Amino acid sequence: MGDEKRIVSWIQQEIEDANELLYYIQDLYQTINYEPYKEMLTSSLMQIFFAPVVVQSLTVFKIKPKLGIQICLYVLTMTLQIIKCHLL
């Protein structure tokens, strides 16, 4: 039972950290007033994280996905809920 509690605690901490990162990214979007910089940030997020990790995990089944479907859906849902940018 102790191992289960540690695992659940670790997962909860990882979720909190991920959400905190999304709020940080949202803060970046709010403080950037120059539209080309917002476009560069969005492009970087898409090319470095979302396309190769999240989208590939949802669409490519020939290789082992990097993330499970539930995690991908959670990441996408939280991203769209937290980050308010017309470029996403």
PyMOL Python script that loads the backbone (N, CA, C, O; Angstrom):
from pymol import cmd

cmd.read_pdbstr("""\
ATOM      1  N   MET A   1       0.811  -1.200   0.000  1.00  0.00           N
ATOM      2  CA  MET A   1       0.000   0.000   0.000  1.00  0.00           C
ATOM      3  C   MET A   1       0.855   1.265   0.000  1.00  0.00           C
ATOM      4  O   MET A   1       0.468   2.275  -0.588  1.00  0.00           O
ATOM      5  N   GLY A   2       2.014   1.214   0.655  1.00  0.00           N
ATOM      6  CA  GLY A   2       2.904   2.360   0.687  1.00  0.00           C
ATOM      7  C   GLY A   2       3.401   2.739  -0.690  1.00  0.00           C
ATOM      8  O   GLY A   2       3.518   3.923  -1.006  1.00  0.00           O
ATOM      9  N   ASP A   3       3.699   1.730  -1.529  1.00  0.00           N
ATOM     10  CA  ASP A   3       4.154   1.998  -2.891  1.00  0.00           C
ATOM     11  C   ASP A   3       3.069   2.682  -3.711  1.00  0.00           C
ATOM     12  O   ASP A   3       3.355   3.595  -4.485  1.00  0.00           O
ATOM     13  N   GLU A   4       1.832   2.247  -3.544  1.00  0.00           N
ATOM     14  CA  GLU A   4       0.720   2.857  -4.278  1.00  0.00           C
ATOM     15  C   GLU A   4       0.570   4.319  -3.915  1.00  0.00           C
ATOM     16  O   GLU A   4       0.359   5.156  -4.793  1.00  0.00           O
ATOM     17  N   LYS A   5       0.675   4.638  -2.640  1.00  0.00           N
ATOM     18  CA  LYS A   5       0.552   6.028  -2.200  1.00  0.00           C
ATOM     19  C   LYS A   5       1.678   6.884  -2.769  1.00  0.00           C
ATOM     20  O   LYS A   5       1.457   8.025  -3.173  1.00  0.00           O
ATOM     21  N   ARG A   6       2.887   6.323  -2.796  1.00  0.00           N
ATOM     22  CA  ARG A   6       4.017   7.067  -3.369  1.00  0.00           C
ATOM     23  C   ARG A   6       3.822   7.299  -4.856  1.00  0.00           C
ATOM     24  O   ARG A   6       4.128   8.379  -5.361  1.00  0.00           O
ATOM     25  N   ILE A   7       3.319   6.300  -5.561  1.00  0.00           N
ATOM     26  CA  ILE A   7       3.092   6.439  -6.999  1.00  0.00           C
ATOM     27  C   ILE A   7       2.012   7.474  -7.263  1.00  0.00           C
ATOM     28  O   ILE A   7       2.167   8.329  -8.136  1.00  0.00           O
ATOM     29  N   VAL A   8       0.922   7.403  -6.518  1.00  0.00           N
ATOM     30  CA  VAL A   8      -0.170   8.376  -6.685  1.00  0.00           C
ATOM     31  C   VAL A   8       0.329   9.774  -6.368  1.00  0.00           C
ATOM     32  O   VAL A   8       0.010  10.725  -7.082  1.00  0.00           O
ATOM     33  N   SER A   9       1.104   9.908  -5.310  1.00  0.00           N
ATOM     34  CA  SER A   9       1.666  11.205  -4.945  1.00  0.00           C
ATOM     35  C   SER A   9       2.588  11.729  -6.039  1.00  0.00           C
ATOM     36  O   SER A   9       2.554  12.916  -6.363  1.00  0.00           O
ATOM     37  N   TRP A  10       3.404  10.860  -6.606  1.00  0.00           N
ATOM     38  CA  TRP A  10       4.313  11.247  -7.680  1.00  0.00           C
ATOM     39  C   TRP A  10       3.528  11.699  -8.913  1.00  0.00           C
ATOM     40  O   TRP A  10       3.871  12.706  -9.533  1.00  0.00           O
ATOM     41  N   ILE A  11       2.475  10.956  -9.268  1.00  0.00           N
ATOM     42  CA  ILE A  11       1.647  11.324 -10.425  1.00  0.00           C
ATOM     43  C   ILE A  11       0.978  12.671 -10.195  1.00  0.00           C
ATOM     44  O   ILE A  11       0.955  13.513 -11.093  1.00  0.00           O
ATOM     45  N   GLN A  12       0.439  12.880  -9.011  1.00  0.00           N
ATOM     46  CA  GLN A  12      -0.198  14.159  -8.703  1.00  0.00           C
ATOM     47  C   GLN A  12       0.795  15.310  -8.808  1.00  0.00           C
ATOM     48  O   GLN A  12       0.451  16.384  -9.300  1.00  0.00           O
ATOM     49  N   GLN A  13       2.015  15.092  -8.351  1.00  0.00           N
ATOM     50  CA  GLN A  13       3.039  16.130  -8.437  1.00  0.00           C
ATOM     51  C   GLN A  13       3.405  16.412  -9.895  1.00  0.00           C
ATOM     52  O   GLN A  13       3.590  17.569 -10.274  1.00  0.00           O
ATOM     53  N   GLU A  14       3.509  15.372 -10.704  1.00  0.00           N
ATOM     54  CA  GLU A  14       3.812  15.551 -12.129  1.00  0.00           C
ATOM     55  C   GLU A  14       2.698  16.341 -12.827  1.00  0.00           C
ATOM     56  O   GLU A  14       2.977  17.203 -13.660  1.00  0.00           O
ATOM     57  N   ILE A  15       1.458  16.050 -12.492  1.00  0.00           N
ATOM     58  CA  ILE A  15       0.325  16.775 -13.074  1.00  0.00           C
ATOM     59  C   ILE A  15       0.363  18.239 -12.662  1.00  0.00           C
ATOM     60  O   ILE A  15       0.163  19.123 -13.496  1.00  0.00           O
ATOM     61  N   GLU A  16       0.615  18.503 -11.395  1.00  0.00           N
ATOM     62  CA  GLU A  16       0.710  19.880 -10.925  1.00  0.00           C
ATOM     63  C   GLU A  16       1.836  20.620 -11.628  1.00  0.00           C
ATOM     64  O   GLU A  16       1.669  21.777 -12.015  1.00  0.00           O
ATOM     65  N   ASP A  17       2.984  19.967 -11.797  1.00  0.00           N
ATOM     66  CA  ASP A  17       4.117  20.586 -12.487  1.00  0.00           C
ATOM     67  C   ASP A  17       3.780  20.893 -13.942  1.00  0.00           C
ATOM     68  O   ASP A  17       4.133  21.954 -14.457  1.00  0.00           O
ATOM     69  N   ALA A  18       3.099  19.963 -14.601  1.00  0.00           N
ATOM     70  CA  ALA A  18       2.719  20.174 -16.003  1.00  0.00           C
ATOM     71  C   ALA A  18       1.741  21.340 -16.130  1.00  0.00           C
ATOM     72  O   ALA A  18       1.878  22.171 -17.027  1.00  0.00           O
ATOM     73  N   ASN A  19       0.769  21.401 -15.247  1.00  0.00           N
ATOM     74  CA  ASN A  19      -0.188  22.509 -15.282  1.00  0.00           C
ATOM     75  C   ASN A  19       0.505  23.836 -15.002  1.00  0.00           C
ATOM     76  O   ASN A  19       0.199  24.849 -15.631  1.00  0.00           O
ATOM     77  N   GLU A  20       1.435  23.826 -14.060  1.00  0.00           N
ATOM     78  CA  GLU A  20       2.195  25.029 -13.739  1.00  0.00           C
ATOM     79  C   GLU A  20       2.971  25.518 -14.966  1.00  0.00           C
ATOM     80  O   GLU A  20       3.049  26.722 -15.210  1.00  0.00           O
ATOM     81  N   LEU A  21       3.537  24.598 -15.728  1.00  0.00           N
ATOM     82  CA  LEU A  21       4.248  24.959 -16.953  1.00  0.00           C
ATOM     83  C   LEU A  21       3.297  25.592 -17.971  1.00  0.00           C
ATOM     84  O   LEU A  21       3.654  26.563 -18.638  1.00  0.00           O
ATOM     85  N   LEU A  22       2.098  25.044 -18.087  1.00  0.00           N
ATOM     86  CA  LEU A  22       1.118  25.622 -19.008  1.00  0.00           C
ATOM     87  C   LEU A  22       0.736  27.043 -18.588  1.00  0.00           C
ATOM     88  O   LEU A  22       0.581  27.921 -19.437  1.00  0.00           O
ATOM     89  N   TYR A  23       0.585  27.269 -17.286  1.00  0.00           N
ATOM     90  CA  TYR A  23       0.282  28.632 -16.819  1.00  0.00           C
ATOM     91  C   TYR A  23       1.456  29.569 -17.097  1.00  0.00           C
ATOM     92  O   TYR A  23       1.248  30.742 -17.406  1.00  0.00           O
ATOM     93  N   TYR A  24       2.667  29.074 -16.992  1.00  0.00           N
ATOM     94  CA  TYR A  24       3.839  29.883 -17.321  1.00  0.00           C
ATOM     95  C   TYR A  24       3.829  30.259 -18.804  1.00  0.00           C
ATOM     96  O   TYR A  24       4.106  31.405 -19.159  1.00  0.00           O
ATOM     97  N   ILE A  25       3.512  29.301 -19.657  1.00  0.00           N
ATOM     98  CA  ILE A  25       3.438  29.580 -21.096  1.00  0.00           C
ATOM     99  C   ILE A  25       2.335  30.595 -21.376  1.00  0.00           C
ATOM    100  O   ILE A  25       2.515  31.488 -22.204  1.00  0.00           O
ATOM    101  N   GLN A  26       1.201  30.470 -20.697  1.00  0.00           N
ATOM    102  CA  GLN A  26       0.127  31.450 -20.853  1.00  0.00           C
ATOM    103  C   GLN A  26       0.604  32.840 -20.443  1.00  0.00           C
ATOM    104  O   GLN A  26       0.290  33.826 -21.110  1.00  0.00           O
ATOM    105  N   ASP A  27       1.360  32.923 -19.350  1.00  0.00           N
ATOM    106  CA  ASP A  27       1.914  34.211 -18.925  1.00  0.00           C
ATOM    107  C   ASP A  27       2.829  34.792 -19.995  1.00  0.00           C
ATOM    108  O   ASP A  27       2.830  36.001 -20.227  1.00  0.00           O
ATOM    109  N   LEU A  28       3.606  33.932 -20.645  1.00  0.00           N
ATOM    110  CA  LEU A  28       4.464  34.413 -21.735  1.00  0.00           C
ATOM    111  C   LEU A  28       3.621  35.023 -22.854  1.00  0.00           C
ATOM    112  O   LEU A  28       3.928  36.105 -23.356  1.00  0.00           O
ATOM    113  N   TYR A  29       2.563  34.320 -23.237  1.00  0.00           N
ATOM    114  CA  TYR A  29       1.695  34.845 -24.298  1.00  0.00           C
ATOM    115  C   TYR A  29       1.092  36.191 -23.894  1.00  0.00           C
ATOM    116  O   TYR A  29       0.954  37.081 -24.733  1.00  0.00           O
ATOM    117  N   GLN A  30       0.735  36.346 -22.631  1.00  0.00           N
ATOM    118  CA  GLN A  30       0.134  37.599 -22.181  1.00  0.00           C
ATOM    119  C   GLN A  30       1.128  38.746 -22.144  1.00  0.00           C
ATOM    120  O   GLN A  30       0.751  39.897 -22.364  1.00  0.00           O
ATOM    121  N   THR A  31       2.392  38.452 -21.868  1.00  0.00           N
ATOM    122  CA  THR A  31       3.376  39.525 -21.762  1.00  0.00           C
ATOM    123  C   THR A  31       4.021  39.882 -23.097  1.00  0.00           C
ATOM    124  O   THR A  31       4.576  40.972 -23.241  1.00  0.00           O
ATOM    125  N   ILE A  32       3.957  38.988 -24.068  1.00  0.00           N
ATOM    126  CA  ILE A  32       4.534  39.274 -25.381  1.00  0.00           C
ATOM    127  C   ILE A  32       3.553  40.143 -26.166  1.00  0.00           C
ATOM    128  O   ILE A  32       2.421  39.735 -26.428  1.00  0.00           O
ATOM    129  N   ASN A  33       3.992  41.322 -26.530  1.00  0.00           N
ATOM    130  CA  ASN A  33       3.130  42.239 -27.274  1.00  0.00           C
ATOM    131  C   ASN A  33       3.430  42.250 -28.765  1.00  0.00           C
ATOM    132  O   ASN A  33       2.685  42.843 -29.545  1.00  0.00           O
ATOM    133  N   TYR A  34       4.490  41.613 -29.157  1.00  0.00           N
ATOM    134  CA  TYR A  34       4.930  41.611 -30.546  1.00  0.00           C
ATOM    135  C   TYR A  34       4.471  40.303 -31.185  1.00  0.00           C
ATOM    136  O   TYR A  34       4.960  39.230 -30.831  1.00  0.00           O
ATOM    137  N   GLU A  35       3.535  40.394 -32.123  1.00  0.00           N
ATOM    138  CA  GLU A  35       2.888  39.217 -32.719  1.00  0.00           C
ATOM    139  C   GLU A  35       3.874  38.207 -33.339  1.00  0.00           C
ATOM    140  O   GLU A  35       3.666  37.005 -33.176  1.00  0.00           O
ATOM    141  N   PRO A  36       4.923  38.634 -34.034  1.00  0.00           N
ATOM    142  CA  PRO A  36       5.870  37.648 -34.570  1.00  0.00           C
ATOM    143  C   PRO A  36       6.519  36.781 -33.493  1.00  0.00           C
ATOM    144  O   PRO A  36       6.836  35.619 -33.748  1.00  0.00           O
ATOM    145  N   TYR A  37       6.723  37.331 -32.287  1.00  0.00           N
ATOM    146  CA  TYR A  37       7.286  36.522 -31.200  1.00  0.00           C
ATOM    147  C   TYR A  37       6.286  35.476 -30.724  1.00  0.00           C
ATOM    148  O   TYR A  37       6.659  34.350 -30.395  1.00  0.00           O
ATOM    149  N   LYS A  38       5.020  35.857 -30.691  1.00  0.00           N
ATOM    150  CA  LYS A  38       3.984  34.891 -30.322  1.00  0.00           C
ATOM    151  C   LYS A  38       3.927  33.762 -31.352  1.00  0.00           C
ATOM    152  O   LYS A  38       3.759  32.593 -31.004  1.00  0.00           O
ATOM    153  N   GLU A  39       4.068  34.129 -32.611  1.00  0.00           N
ATOM    154  CA  GLU A  39       4.067  33.120 -33.676  1.00  0.00           C
ATOM    155  C   GLU A  39       5.269  32.185 -33.540  1.00  0.00           C
ATOM    156  O   GLU A  39       5.150  30.979 -33.757  1.00  0.00           O
ATOM    157  N   MET A  40       6.428  32.745 -33.180  1.00  0.00           N
ATOM    158  CA  MET A  40       7.623  31.915 -32.992  1.00  0.00           C
ATOM    159  C   MET A  40       7.451  30.972 -31.807  1.00  0.00           C
ATOM    160  O   MET A  40       7.848  29.809 -31.879  1.00  0.00           O
ATOM    161  N   LEU A  41       6.866  31.459 -30.724  1.00  0.00           N
ATOM    162  CA  LEU A  41       6.620  30.620 -29.554  1.00  0.00           C
ATOM    163  C   LEU A  41       5.663  29.486 -29.905  1.00  0.00           C
ATOM    164  O   LEU A  41       5.895  28.335 -29.534  1.00  0.00           O
ATOM    165  N   THR A  42       4.595  29.808 -30.616  1.00  0.00           N
ATOM    166  CA  THR A  42       3.625  28.794 -31.027  1.00  0.00           C
ATOM    167  C   THR A  42       4.270  27.770 -31.949  1.00  0.00           C
ATOM    168  O   THR A  42       4.069  26.566 -31.784  1.00  0.00           O
ATOM    169  N   SER A  43       5.034  28.240 -32.905  1.00  0.00           N
ATOM    170  CA  SER A  43       5.709  27.338 -33.833  1.00  0.00           C
ATOM    171  C   SER A  43       6.662  26.405 -33.099  1.00  0.00           C
ATOM    172  O   SER A  43       6.726  25.212 -33.393  1.00  0.00           O
ATOM    173  N   SER A  44       7.395  26.952 -32.152  1.00  0.00           N
ATOM    174  CA  SER A  44       8.328  26.132 -31.370  1.00  0.00           C
ATOM    175  C   SER A  44       7.593  25.075 -30.562  1.00  0.00           C
ATOM    176  O   SER A  44       8.001  23.914 -30.533  1.00  0.00           O
ATOM    177  N   LEU A  45       6.516  25.472 -29.912  1.00  0.00           N
ATOM    178  CA  LEU A  45       5.727  24.505 -29.134  1.00  0.00           C
ATOM    179  C   LEU A  45       5.201  23.386 -30.027  1.00  0.00           C
ATOM    180  O   LEU A  45       5.229  22.213 -29.654  1.00  0.00           O
ATOM    181  N   MET A  46       4.727  23.761 -31.199  1.00  0.00           N
ATOM    182  CA  MET A  46       4.168  22.757 -32.112  1.00  0.00           C
ATOM    183  C   MET A  46       5.255  21.822 -32.643  1.00  0.00           C
ATOM    184  O   MET A  46       5.054  20.608 -32.690  1.00  0.00           O
ATOM    185  N   GLN A  47       6.394  22.368 -33.039  1.00  0.00           N
ATOM    186  CA  GLN A  47       7.451  21.564 -33.652  1.00  0.00           C
ATOM    187  C   GLN A  47       8.233  20.733 -32.642  1.00  0.00           C
ATOM    188  O   GLN A  47       8.693  19.637 -32.964  1.00  0.00           O
ATOM    189  N   ILE A  48       8.386  21.242 -31.430  1.00  0.00           N
ATOM    190  CA  ILE A  48       9.221  20.553 -30.449  1.00  0.00           C
ATOM    191  C   ILE A  48       8.417  19.615 -29.555  1.00  0.00           C
ATOM    192  O   ILE A  48       8.904  18.550 -29.176  1.00  0.00           O
ATOM    193  N   PHE A  49       7.197  20.000 -29.220  1.00  0.00           N
ATOM    194  CA  PHE A  49       6.449  19.177 -28.271  1.00  0.00           C
ATOM    195  C   PHE A  49       5.183  18.558 -28.859  1.00  0.00           C
ATOM    196  O   PHE A  49       5.052  17.334 -28.894  1.00  0.00           O
ATOM    197  N   PHE A  50       4.272  19.372 -29.309  1.00  0.00           N
ATOM    198  CA  PHE A  50       2.959  18.835 -29.680  1.00  0.00           C
ATOM    199  C   PHE A  50       3.007  17.885 -30.869  1.00  0.00           C
ATOM    200  O   PHE A  50       2.468  16.781 -30.789  1.00  0.00           O
ATOM    201  N   ALA A  51       3.628  18.280 -31.952  1.00  0.00           N
ATOM    202  CA  ALA A  51       3.649  17.396 -33.131  1.00  0.00           C
ATOM    203  C   ALA A  51       4.418  16.099 -32.880  1.00  0.00           C
ATOM    204  O   ALA A  51       3.870  15.022 -33.118  1.00  0.00           O
ATOM    205  N   PRO A  52       5.661  16.159 -32.411  1.00  0.00           N
ATOM    206  CA  PRO A  52       6.401  14.898 -32.270  1.00  0.00           C
ATOM    207  C   PRO A  52       5.985  14.046 -31.075  1.00  0.00           C
ATOM    208  O   PRO A  52       6.193  12.833 -31.095  1.00  0.00           O
ATOM    209  N   VAL A  53       5.417  14.630 -30.057  1.00  0.00           N
ATOM    210  CA  VAL A  53       5.102  13.853 -28.860  1.00  0.00           C
ATOM    211  C   VAL A  53       3.611  13.562 -28.763  1.00  0.00           C
ATOM    212  O   VAL A  53       3.202  12.402 -28.791  1.00  0.00           O
ATOM    213  N   VAL A  54       2.800  14.603 -28.650  1.00  0.00           N
ATOM    214  CA  VAL A  54       1.371  14.412 -28.400  1.00  0.00           C
ATOM    215  C   VAL A  54       0.644  13.911 -29.645  1.00  0.00           C
ATOM    216  O   VAL A  54      -0.027  12.880 -29.596  1.00  0.00           O
ATOM    217  N   VAL A  55       0.769  14.623 -30.747  1.00  0.00           N
ATOM    218  CA  VAL A  55       0.042  14.240 -31.959  1.00  0.00           C
ATOM    219  C   VAL A  55       0.521  12.890 -32.486  1.00  0.00           C
ATOM    220  O   VAL A  55      -0.290  12.050 -32.876  1.00  0.00           O
ATOM    221  N   GLN A  56       1.824  12.683 -32.496  1.00  0.00           N
ATOM    222  CA  GLN A  56       2.349  11.401 -32.974  1.00  0.00           C
ATOM    223  C   GLN A  56       1.849  10.254 -32.099  1.00  0.00           C
ATOM    224  O   GLN A  56       1.542   9.176 -32.609  1.00  0.00           O
ATOM    225  N   SER A  57       1.767  10.472 -30.807  1.00  0.00           N
ATOM    226  CA  SER A  57       1.280   9.421 -29.916  1.00  0.00           C
ATOM    227  C   SER A  57      -0.178   9.080 -30.187  1.00  0.00           C
ATOM    228  O   SER A  57      -0.609   7.953 -29.944  1.00  0.00           O
ATOM    229  N   LEU A  58      -0.936  10.043 -30.686  1.00  0.00           N
ATOM    230  CA  LEU A  58      -2.349   9.809 -30.984  1.00  0.00           C
ATOM    231  C   LEU A  58      -2.587   9.243 -32.377  1.00  0.00           C
ATOM    232  O   LEU A  58      -3.630   8.637 -32.626  1.00  0.00           O
ATOM    233  N   THR A  59      -1.636   9.431 -33.288  1.00  0.00           N
ATOM    234  CA  THR A  59      -1.903   9.080 -34.686  1.00  0.00           C
ATOM    235  C   THR A  59      -1.046   7.963 -35.264  1.00  0.00           C
ATOM    236  O   THR A  59      -1.466   7.308 -36.218  1.00  0.00           O
ATOM    237  N   VAL A  60       0.123   7.730 -34.725  1.00  0.00           N
ATOM    238  CA  VAL A  60       1.026   6.735 -35.295  1.00  0.00           C
ATOM    239  C   VAL A  60       1.039   5.506 -34.394  1.00  0.00           C
ATOM    240  O   VAL A  60       1.445   5.580 -33.234  1.00  0.00           O
ATOM    241  N   PHE A  61       0.596   4.390 -34.928  1.00  0.00           N
ATOM    242  CA  PHE A  61       0.519   3.177 -34.121  1.00  0.00           C
ATOM    243  C   PHE A  61       1.533   2.121 -34.556  1.00  0.00           C
ATOM    244  O   PHE A  61       1.573   1.034 -33.981  1.00  0.00           O
ATOM    245  N   LYS A  62       2.348   2.427 -35.560  1.00  0.00           N
ATOM    246  CA  LYS A  62       3.364   1.470 -36.012  1.00  0.00           C
ATOM    247  C   LYS A  62       4.523   1.389 -35.027  1.00  0.00           C
ATOM    248  O   LYS A  62       5.165   0.347 -34.889  1.00  0.00           O
ATOM    249  N   ILE A  63       4.783   2.499 -34.346  1.00  0.00           N
ATOM    250  CA  ILE A  63       5.824   2.501 -33.322  1.00  0.00           C
ATOM    251  C   ILE A  63       5.158   2.734 -31.968  1.00  0.00           C
ATOM    252  O   ILE A  63       4.031   3.226 -31.900  1.00  0.00           O
ATOM    253  N   LYS A  64       5.847   2.384 -30.912  1.00  0.00           N
ATOM    254  CA  LYS A  64       5.273   2.556 -29.580  1.00  0.00           C
ATOM    255  C   LYS A  64       5.106   4.052 -29.292  1.00  0.00           C
ATOM    256  O   LYS A  64       6.061   4.820 -29.408  1.00  0.00           O
ATOM    257  N   PRO A  65       3.893   4.460 -28.918  1.00  0.00           N
ATOM    258  CA  PRO A  65       3.679   5.887 -28.622  1.00  0.00           C
ATOM    259  C   PRO A  65       4.496   6.338 -27.413  1.00  0.00           C
ATOM    260  O   PRO A  65       4.764   5.563 -26.495  1.00  0.00           O
ATOM    261  N   LYS A  66       4.880   7.605 -27.441  1.00  0.00           N
ATOM    262  CA  LYS A  66       5.643   8.163 -26.326  1.00  0.00           C
ATOM    263  C   LYS A  66       4.738   8.410 -25.120  1.00  0.00           C
ATOM    264  O   LYS A  66       5.184   8.342 -23.974  1.00  0.00           O
ATOM    265  N   LEU A  67       3.467   8.695 -25.389  1.00  0.00           N
ATOM    266  CA  LEU A  67       2.497   8.949 -24.331  1.00  0.00           C
ATOM    267  C   LEU A  67       1.251   8.121 -24.574  1.00  0.00           C
ATOM    268  O   LEU A  67       0.916   7.818 -25.720  1.00  0.00           O
ATOM    269  N   GLY A  68       0.567   7.754 -23.510  1.00  0.00           N
ATOM    270  CA  GLY A  68      -0.695   7.041 -23.647  1.00  0.00           C
ATOM    271  C   GLY A  68      -1.793   7.976 -24.117  1.00  0.00           C
ATOM    272  O   GLY A  68      -1.672   9.196 -23.998  1.00  0.00           O
ATOM    273  N   ILE A  69      -2.856   7.408 -24.646  1.00  0.00           N
ATOM    274  CA  ILE A  69      -3.964   8.209 -25.172  1.00  0.00           C
ATOM    275  C   ILE A  69      -4.556   9.104 -24.089  1.00  0.00           C
ATOM    276  O   ILE A  69      -4.839  10.274 -24.348  1.00  0.00           O
ATOM    277  N   GLN A  70      -4.747   8.578 -22.890  1.00  0.00           N
ATOM    278  CA  GLN A  70      -5.331   9.374 -21.819  1.00  0.00           C
ATOM    279  C   GLN A  70      -4.461  10.579 -21.482  1.00  0.00           C
ATOM    280  O   GLN A  70      -4.971  11.673 -21.240  1.00  0.00           O
ATOM    281  N   ILE A  71      -3.156  10.376 -21.467  1.00  0.00           N
ATOM    282  CA  ILE A  71      -2.243  11.480 -21.158  1.00  0.00           C
ATOM    283  C   ILE A  71      -2.277  12.512 -22.279  1.00  0.00           C
ATOM    284  O   ILE A  71      -2.300  13.714 -22.011  1.00  0.00           O
ATOM    285  N   CYS A  72      -2.279  12.062 -23.517  1.00  0.00           N
ATOM    286  CA  CYS A  72      -2.345  12.988 -24.655  1.00  0.00           C
ATOM    287  C   CYS A  72      -3.610  13.835 -24.600  1.00  0.00           C
ATOM    288  O   CYS A  72      -3.561  15.052 -24.777  1.00  0.00           O
ATOM    289  N   LEU A  73      -4.732  13.190 -24.356  1.00  0.00           N
ATOM    290  CA  LEU A  73      -5.996  13.914 -24.281  1.00  0.00           C
ATOM    291  C   LEU A  73      -5.990  14.901 -23.119  1.00  0.00           C
ATOM    292  O   LEU A  73      -6.503  16.013 -23.242  1.00  0.00           O
ATOM    293  N   TYR A  74      -5.418  14.499 -22.006  1.00  0.00           N
ATOM    294  CA  TYR A  74      -5.320  15.406 -20.859  1.00  0.00           C
ATOM    295  C   TYR A  74      -4.461  16.617 -21.199  1.00  0.00           C
ATOM    296  O   TYR A  74      -4.841  17.755 -20.923  1.00  0.00           O
ATOM    297  N   VAL A  75      -3.298  16.366 -21.802  1.00  0.00           N
ATOM    298  CA  VAL A  75      -2.389  17.465 -22.159  1.00  0.00           C
ATOM    299  C   VAL A  75      -3.076  18.421 -23.138  1.00  0.00           C
ATOM    300  O   VAL A  75      -3.011  19.637 -22.960  1.00  0.00           O
ATOM    301  N   LEU A  76      -3.722  17.891 -24.150  1.00  0.00           N
ATOM    302  CA  LEU A  76      -4.402  18.749 -25.121  1.00  0.00           C
ATOM    303  C   LEU A  76      -5.539  19.530 -24.475  1.00  0.00           C
ATOM    304  O   LEU A  76      -5.695  20.725 -24.727  1.00  0.00           O
ATOM    305  N   THR A  77      -6.329  18.869 -23.649  1.00  0.00           N
ATOM    306  CA  THR A  77      -7.446  19.535 -22.976  1.00  0.00           C
ATOM    307  C   THR A  77      -6.952  20.656 -22.074  1.00  0.00           C
ATOM    308  O   THR A  77      -7.467  21.773 -22.128  1.00  0.00           O
ATOM    309  N   MET A  78      -5.972  20.367 -21.261  1.00  0.00           N
ATOM    310  CA  MET A  78      -5.454  21.386 -20.340  1.00  0.00           C
ATOM    311  C   MET A  78      -4.781  22.523 -21.103  1.00  0.00           C
ATOM    312  O   MET A  78      -4.899  23.686 -20.715  1.00  0.00           O
ATOM    313  N   THR A  79      -4.087  22.200 -22.167  1.00  0.00           N
ATOM    314  CA  THR A  79      -3.437  23.246 -22.966  1.00  0.00           C
ATOM    315  C   THR A  79      -4.481  24.207 -23.522  1.00  0.00           C
ATOM    316  O   THR A  79      -4.316  25.424 -23.441  1.00  0.00           O
ATOM    317  N   LEU A  80      -5.548  23.664 -24.083  1.00  0.00           N
ATOM    318  CA  LEU A  80      -6.578  24.521 -24.674  1.00  0.00           C
ATOM    319  C   LEU A  80      -7.385  25.264 -23.611  1.00  0.00           C
ATOM    320  O   LEU A  80      -7.917  26.339 -23.888  1.00  0.00           O
ATOM    321  N   GLN A  81      -7.484  24.719 -22.418  1.00  0.00           N
ATOM    322  CA  GLN A  81      -8.189  25.410 -21.339  1.00  0.00           C
ATOM    323  C   GLN A  81      -7.348  26.520 -20.724  1.00  0.00           C
ATOM    324  O   GLN A  81      -7.877  27.575 -20.373  1.00  0.00           O
ATOM    325  N   ILE A  82      -6.059  26.297 -20.593  1.00  0.00           N
ATOM    326  CA  ILE A  82      -5.198  27.240 -19.892  1.00  0.00           C
ATOM    327  C   ILE A  82      -4.637  28.307 -20.814  1.00  0.00           C
ATOM    328  O   ILE A  82      -4.656  29.492 -20.479  1.00  0.00           O
ATOM    329  N   ILE A  83      -4.139  27.898 -21.970  1.00  0.00           N
ATOM    330  CA  ILE A  83      -3.480  28.856 -22.867  1.00  0.00           C
ATOM    331  C   ILE A  83      -4.528  29.462 -23.787  1.00  0.00           C
ATOM    332  O   ILE A  83      -5.156  28.776 -24.593  1.00  0.00           O
ATOM    333  N   LYS A  84      -4.693  30.754 -23.642  1.00  0.00           N
ATOM    334  CA  LYS A  84      -5.674  31.483 -24.443  1.00  0.00           C
ATOM    335  C   LYS A  84      -4.928  32.305 -25.504  1.00  0.00           C
ATOM    336  O   LYS A  84      -4.589  33.469 -25.290  1.00  0.00           O
ATOM    337  N   CYS A  85      -4.691  31.674 -26.630  1.00  0.00           N
ATOM    338  CA  CYS A  85      -4.005  32.348 -27.733  1.00  0.00           C
ATOM    339  C   CYS A  85      -4.653  31.919 -29.040  1.00  0.00           C
ATOM    340  O   CYS A  85      -4.862  30.730 -29.280  1.00  0.00           O
ATOM    341  N   HIS A  86      -4.962  32.877 -29.864  1.00  0.00           N
ATOM    342  CA  HIS A  86      -5.635  32.555 -31.134  1.00  0.00           C
ATOM    343  C   HIS A  86      -4.764  31.750 -32.078  1.00  0.00           C
ATOM    344  O   HIS A  86      -5.269  31.210 -33.063  1.00  0.00           O
ATOM    345  N   LEU A  87      -3.470  31.652 -31.807  1.00  0.00           N
ATOM    346  CA  LEU A  87      -2.574  30.920 -32.688  1.00  0.00           C
ATOM    347  C   LEU A  87      -2.604  29.415 -32.433  1.00  0.00           C
ATOM    348  O   LEU A  87      -2.153  28.643 -33.280  1.00  0.00           O
ATOM    349  N   LEU A  88      -3.122  28.987 -31.297  1.00  0.00           N
ATOM    350  CA  LEU A  88      -3.175  27.562 -30.979  1.00  0.00           C
ATOM    351  C   LEU A  88      -4.484  26.957 -31.447  1.00  0.00           C
ATOM    352  O   LEU A  88      -4.711  25.761 -31.265  1.00  0.00           O
TER     353      LEU A  88
END
""", "prot")
cmd.dss("prot")
cmd.show_as("cartoon", "prot")
cmd.util.cbc("prot")
cmd.orient("prot")
